[in-house]
Amino acid sequence: MSEFSEMLIEKAWARCGGNCECEREEHNHKGRCKNTLIKGHRGDRYSYFGWEAHSKSGYFLDDLEDVEILCWEPCYKMVTEK
């Protein structure tokens, strides 16, 4: 799980609109990932709707720009397994 404050995660969730925010070309999706997420499935790596808050910098800064909401499969898994 992430080390962001719940308030920061709430703001990031509102921004993402319930969809994965990943835009990495190497994840086999063109543009932004189209996976739909369910708020209550945070941390659920086995659900199609599972997601986690990821730190772009790796430092879990108290800054909304450092938070991205990623689906577990494939985006979060691929980012964290590097």
C-alpha positions in Angstrom: 0.0 0.0 0.0 1.0 3.6 -0.5 2.3 6.0 2.1 0.2 9.0 0.9 -2.4 10.7 3.1 -6.0 9.7 2.7 -6.8 13.3 1.7 -4.2 13.2 -1.1 -5.5 9.9 -2.3 -9.1 11.2 -2.3 -8.0 14.2 -4.4 -6.2 11.9 -6.9 -9.2 9.6 -7.0 -11.5 12.5 -7.9 -9.0 13.6 -10.6 -8.8 10.1 -12.2 -12.6 9.8 -12.6 -12.5 6.1 -11.8 -10.0 5.2 -14.6 -6.4 4.3 -14.6 -4.1 7.3 -15.2 -1.2 5.4 -16.8 0.1 6.7 -20.1 3.1 4.5 -20.4 3.5 3.2 -24.0 5.4 0.1 -22.9 2.2 -1.1 -21.1 0.5 -2.0 -24.4 -2.1 0.7 -24.4 -2.2 3.7 -26.6 -2.6 6.9 -24.7 -4.2 6.6 -21.3 -5.1 3.2 -20.0 -8.8 2.5 -20.4 -9.2 0.2 -17.3 -12.2 1.2 -15.1 -11.6 1.1 -11.4 -13.9 0.8 -8.3 -13.0 3.0 -5.3 -13.6 0.2 -2.8 -11.1 -2.1 -4.6 -8.0 -0.2 -3.7 -5.2 -2.7 -3.0 -7.2 -5.6 -4.5 -4.6 -7.1 -6.9 -6.9 -9.9 -7.9 -9.9 -7.9 -9.1 -10.2 -6.5 -12.6 -11.2 -3.2 -10.9 -8.3 -3.2 -8.4 -6.0 -0.2 -8.1 -3.3 1.5 -6.1 -1.9 5.0 -5.6 1.6 5.2 -7.1 4.3 7.7 -6.3 5.8 9.0 -9.6 8.9 10.2 -7.8 9.2 7.2 -5.5 9.3 9.5 -2.4 5.5 9.8 -1.7 5.7 13.6 -1.8 2.8 15.5 -0.2 1.9 16.8 -3.7 -1.0 15.8 -5.9 1.3 15.8 -8.9 3.3 12.9 -7.3 0.2 10.7 -7.1 -1.1 8.6 -9.9 -3.9 6.1 -9.7 -3.0 2.9 -11.5 -4.9 -0.3 -12.2 -3.2 -3.4 -10.6 -3.1 -5.3 -13.9 -1.1 -4.4 -15.9 0.0 -0.9 -14.9 0.8 -1.0 -11.2 2.3 -4.4 -11.4 4.5 -3.5 -14.3 5.7 -0.2 -12.7 6.5 -1.8 -9.4 8.2 -5.0 -10.8 10.9 -3.1 -12.7 
